[in-house]
């Protein structure tokens, strides 16, 4: 394995002093090192991967120097447009180094949403005509590879990708963690929320640990899963899925269990929901100020007024709570009032180490929900 410090020094040695991206579990040790050692004006944890590419473009325009952009390979979809329509050497020709965590790498067990993305990863990079290298875990060779990649990026005026395998980095613990002292963590908040639901509501949960915790809580309480849609991929899209479901099932309350990082990734969804006029949707944002599922790097969730943004977008009701008593009271009110409504629940970050994963396949989960609704027999 390569130490995050060794790779960071190799990258910095090529004149790269600006870092931007969306954290990834495969890159979490490197991202944590960057967070601890680069000032915030030169390290931006972006809302989505396309934003990071655009930041790198702007940085190059203003300094003439490359940046490093990091992401999980699932984020390539968000990044393709600015890479091809802006940074590509046939358009503006902007060099940058793009570090991509290779989830779903063939031959390595991973979650269902990563399998196809991992399988087509190298073919996708080839079809985009992006030069790419597989980052090796041997220190000297990795340093030489960074040098070669940067030389090609500068010569071709093009992004160059470093593809990172699982287990590439030595562990590094983030030192600059956000400390909070709220009454609940995310799982405790979800437990209270679902305890107040009847048998009629439909629940759409966001990707990551939120869906895993919802699934485990249903099992521990001997509840059925047929009312839940676990959005195991497509970060940031759970609220739009919930809106589509609410439009299709106007007689049933639809609850979206969302996260601060997911809301930030596609914040335009708030405007769409707020202006929809749909009365049967309750949008619950569990805000722990962190990308909790991929290493705990901070979001700006605690620094912005999510409720104010939702209100300006047209949400009928907006509430924010940070303790169990207030959550219990407000959830009961909002379940019986017209939406669209937004409830922000501020919690501590962190999850159980023994947190499991759904045993249902995505299609089994889909069919169970649709059968419960009555769409399929």
C-alpha positions in Angstrom: 0.0 0.0 0.0 1.0 3.6 -0.6 0.9 6.2 2.1 -1.4 9.1 1.4 1.4 11.4 2.3 3.8 9.9 -0.2 1.2 10.3 -3.0 0.3 13.8 -1.9 3.9 14.9 -2.0 4.3 13.4 -5.5 1.3 15.3 -6.7 2.4 18.5 -5.0 5.8 18.1 -6.5 4.2 18.4 -10.0 3.0 21.9 -9.1 -0.6 20.9 -8.2 -1.8 22.8 -5.2 -5.6 22.8 -5.6 -7.8 19.9 -4.8 -11.6 19.4 -5.4 -14.0 16.5 -5.5 -16.6 14.3 -3.9 -15.3 11.9 -1.2 -15.2 8.1 -2.0 -14.6 5.2 0.4 -11.7 3.9 -1.7 -10.1 7.3 -1.6 -11.0 8.2 2.0 -7.5 8.0 3.5 -6.1 10.2 0.8 -9.0 12.6 1.0 -8.6 12.8 4.8 -4.9 13.6 4.4 -5.8 16.4 1.9 -8.5 17.7 4.3 -6.0 17.9 7.2 -3.0 19.4 5.2 -4.5 21.8 2.6 -6.2 25.1 3.5 -9.9 25.3 2.7 -9.3 27.9 0.0 -7.3 25.3 -1.9 -9.4 22.3 -1.1 -13.1 22.3 -2.0 -15.3 19.3 -1.2 -17.9 19.9 -3.9 -21.6 19.2 -4.1 -21.1 17.0 -7.2 -18.3 15.8 -9.4 -19.2 18.1 -12.3 -18.7 21.1 -10.0 -15.2 19.8 -9.2 -14.2 19.6 -12.9 -15.5 23.1 -13.4 -13.5 24.4 -10.4 -10.4 22.8 -11.9 -11.1 24.6 -15.2 -11.5 28.0 -13.5 -8.3 27.4 -11.4 -6.3 26.7 -14.6 -7.7 29.8 -16.3 -6.6 31.9 -13.3 -3.2 30.4 -12.6 -2.1 28.3 -15.5 -1.7 25.3 -13.2 -3.4 21.9 -13.1 -5.6 20.8 -10.2 -6.4 17.4 -8.8 -10.1 16.3 -8.9 -11.2 13.2 -7.0 -14.4 11.1 -7.2 -15.9 7.6 -7.0 -16.4 6.1 -10.5 -20.2 6.3 -10.0 -19.6 10.1 -10.2 -18.2 9.9 -13.7 -21.8 10.4 -14.9 -21.9 13.8 -13.3 -18.4 14.7 -14.6 -18.7 13.6 -18.3 -20.5 16.7 -19.5 -17.9 19.3 -18.3 -15.0 16.9 -19.2 -16.1 16.4 -22.8 -17.8 19.8 -23.5 -15.3 22.0 -21.7 -12.0 20.4 -20.6 -11.5 18.2 -23.6 -8.5 19.0 -25.8 -10.8 19.5 -28.7 -12.7 22.2 -26.9 -10.8 24.4 -24.3 -8.0 21.9 -23.6 -7.7 22.0 -19.8 -5.1 19.7 -18.2 -6.0 18.2 -14.9 -5.4 15.0 -12.9 -8.6 13.1 -12.1 -8.3 10.4 -9.3 -11.2 7.9 -9.5 -12.0 5.1 -7.0 -12.7 1.9 -8.9 -15.8 0.5 -7.2 -17.1 -2.7 -8.8 -13.8 -3.7 -10.2 -14.2 -7.1 -11.9 -13.2 -10.0 -9.7 -13.8 -8.0 -6.5 -17.1 -8.4 -4.5 -19.1 -5.1 -4.4 -22.6 -3.8 -4.0 -25.1 -4.3 -6.9 -25.1 -0.7 -8.0 -21.3 -0.8 -8.6 -21.0 -4.0 -10.6 -21.8 -2.7 -14.0 -20.1 0.6 -13.5 -17.0 -1.3 -12.5 -17.2 -3.7 -15.4 -17.4 -1.0 -18.0 -15.0 1.4 -16.3 -11.9 1.1 -18.5 -14.0 0.8 -21.7 -15.8 4.0 -20.7 -12.5 5.9 -20.2 -11.3 4.6 -23.6 -14.5 5.6 -25.3 -14.2 9.1 -23.8 -10.6 9.1 -25.2 -9.2 10.0 -21.8 -5.7 8.9 -21.0 -5.7 6.7 -17.9 -3.3 4.8 -15.6 -4.0 2.2 -12.9 -2.5 3.6 -9.7 -0.2 1.0 -8.2 0.4 0.6 -4.4 4.2 0.5 -4.6 5.5 3.9 -3.6 8.3 4.5 -6.1 6.3 3.3 -9.0 3.3 5.3 -8.0 5.4 8.5 -7.8 6.8 7.8 -11.3 3.3 7.2 -12.6 2.1 10.6 -11.2 5.0 12.2 -13.0 4.1 10.5 -16.3 0.4 11.3 -15.9 1.0 15.0 -15.3 3.4 15.2 -18.3 0.7 13.7 -20.6 -2.0 16.1 -19.2 0.2 19.1 -19.9 1.3 17.8 -23.3 -2.2 16.9 -24.5 -4.0 19.7 -22.7 -6.4 17.1 -21.4 -7.7 15.5 -18.2 -5.8 12.3 -17.3 -7.3 9.7 -15.0 -5.6 7.8 -12.1 -7.8 4.7 -11.5 -7.5 3.6 -7.9 -8.2 0.0 -6.7 -9.6 -1.0 -3.4 -6.9 -1.2 -0.6 -4.4 1.0 -2.4 -3.8 3.4 0.5 -2.4 3.0 3.9 -4.9 4.0 6.6 -5.0 7.6 7.7 -7.4 9.0 10.3 -9.0 12.4 9.7 -7.9 14.8 12.5 -10.1 17.8 11.6 -13.4 16.1 12.2 -16.5 18.2 12.9 -17.5 17.7 16.5 -21.2 17.8 17.3 -23.3 17.1 20.5 -26.8 16.5 19.2 -29.1 14.1 21.0 -29.4 11.6 18.2 -27.4 9.9 15.4 -28.9 9.1 12.1 -30.1 5.6 13.0 -31.8 6.8 16.1 -33.6 9.5 14.1 -34.8 6.9 11.5 -36.0 4.6 14.3 -38.2 7.3 15.7 -39.5 8.4 12.3 -40.6 4.9 11.2 -42.1 4.2 14.6 -44.6 7.0 13.9 -45.6 5.7 10.4 -48.8 3.8 9.8 -49.1 1.0 7.3 -50.0 3.3 4.4 -46.9 5.6 3.8 -44.4 4.8 1.2 -40.7 5.5 2.0 -37.9 6.4 -0.4 -34.5 6.4 1.3 -31.3 7.9 0.0 -28.1 6.0 -0.9 -25.5 4.8 1.6 -26.0 4.1 5.3 -29.5 5.7 5.4 -31.0 2.9 3.3 -28.9 0.2 5.1 -30.2 1.5 8.5 -33.8 1.7 7.3 -33.6 -1.9 6.1 -32.1 -3.2 9.4 -34.5 -1.3 11.5 -37.5 -2.8 9.6 -36.0 -6.2 10.2 -35.3 -5.7 13.9 -38.9 -4.5 14.4 -40.3 -7.3 12.3 -41.8 -4.9 9.8 -42.2 -5.6 6.1 -40.0 -4.0 3.4 -42.8 -3.7 0.8 -43.4 0.0 1.5 -39.7 1.1 1.0 -37.6 2.0 -2.0 -34.0 1.8 -1.1 -32.1 4.1 -3.5 -28.8 2.2 -3.3 -27.2 4.1 -6.2 -27.7 7.5 -7.9 -26.8 9.7 -5.0 -28.9 12.9 -4.9 -31.8 11.5 -6.8 -34.0 10.0 -4.0 -36.1 13.1 -3.6 -36.9 13.2 -7.3 -37.9 9.5 -7.2 -40.1 10.3 -4.2 -41.7 13.2 -6.1 -42.4 10.9 -9.1 -43.9 8.3 -6.8 -46.0 10.9 -5.0 -47.4 12.2 -8.3 -48.3 8.6 -9.3 -49.9 7.8 -5.9 -51.7 10.9 -4.7 -53.7 9.1 -2.1 -50.7 7.9 -0.2 -48.1 9.9 1.8 -44.6 9.6 0.4 -41.7 10.1 2.8 -38.2 10.8 1.4 -35.4 10.0 3.9 -32.6 12.1 2.5 -29.1 13.3 3.6 -27.4 16.6 3.5 -24.7 15.5 1.1 -27.3 14.0 -1.2 -29.5 17.2 -1.1 -26.5 19.3 -1.9 -25.5 17.1 -4.9 -28.7 17.9 -6.8 -30.2 20.9 -5.0 -32.3 21.8 -8.0 -34.6 19.1 -6.9 -35.8 21.3 -4.1 -37.1 23.8 -6.6 -38.8 21.1 -8.6 -40.5 19.7 -5.5 -41.5 23.1 -4.0 -43.1 24.2 -7.3 -44.8 20.9 -8.0 -47.9 21.5 -5.9 -47.8 17.9 -4.7 -49.4 17.7 -1.3 -48.5 14.2 -0.3 -44.7 14.4 0.0 -42.7 14.8 3.2 -39.0 15.5 2.5 -36.9 14.6 5.6 -33.2 15.6 5.5 -31.1 14.0 8.1 -28.2 16.5 8.4 -25.0 15.3 10.1 -22.8 17.7 8.2 -20.7 14.9 6.7 -20.3 12.5 3.9 -20.8 9.8 6.5 -20.9 6.7 4.2 -17.5 7.4 2.5 -15.2 8.6 5.2 -16.8 11.4 7.1 -15.4 14.4 5.2 -17.5 17.5 5.9 -20.3 18.9 3.9 -21.6 22.5 4.2 -24.8 21.2 5.6 -24.4 22.9 9.0 -23.3 26.2 7.3 -26.4 26.8 5.1 -30.1 27.4 5.8 -31.6 24.3 4.2 -35.1 25.3 5.5 -34.8 28.8 4.1 -33.8 27.4 0.7 -36.7 25.0 0.8 -39.1 27.8 1.8 -37.9 30.0 -1.0 -38.4 27.1 -3.4 -42.1 26.8 -2.5 -42.3 24.1 0.3 -45.5 24.6 2.2 -44.1 23.7 5.6 -40.5 23.9 6.8 -39.2 22.7 10.2 -35.9 21.9 11.8 -35.3 19.8 14.9 -32.3 18.5 16.8 -33.7 16.4 19.6 -36.0 13.4 19.9 -38.8 15.2 21.7 -39.1 17.8 19.0 -38.8 15.2 16.2 -41.6 13.1 17.7 -43.9 16.1 17.9 -43.1 17.5 14.5 -43.2 14.3 12.6 -46.7 13.6 13.9 -47.8 17.1 12.7 -46.3 16.8 9.3 -47.6 13.4 8.6 -51.1 14.8 8.9 -50.6 18.1 7.0 -50.4 19.0 3.4 -47.1 19.2 1.7 -44.7 19.6 0.1 -43.0 19.7 3.5 -39.4 19.7 4.5 -38.1 18.5 7.9 -34.4 18.9 8.7 -33.2 16.7 11.5 -29.7 17.6 12.8 -27.8 14.6 14.1 -24.3 13.4 15.0 -22.4 11.5 12.4 -21.4 7.8 12.7 -22.9 4.4 12.4 -22.7 1.0 14.0 -19.7 -1.1 13.0 -21.9 -4.2 12.5 -24.4 -2.4 10.2 -25.5 -4.9 7.6 -26.7 -4.6 4.0 -30.0 -5.5 2.4 -30.3 -9.1 1.4 -33.0 -8.4 -1.2 -31.8 -7.8 -4.7 -32.7 -4.4 -6.2 -35.3 -6.0 -8.5 -36.8 -8.0 -5.6 -37.2 -4.8 -3.6 -38.7 -3.0 -6.7 -41.2 -5.8 -7.3 -42.3 -5.9 -3.6 -43.0 -2.2 -3.5 -44.9 -2.2 -6.8 -46.9 -5.3 -5.7 -47.8 -3.5 -2.5 -49.0 -0.5 -4.4 -51.0 -2.7 -6.8 -49.1 -1.9 -10.0 -48.1 -5.6 -10.6 -49.9 -8.8 -9.6 
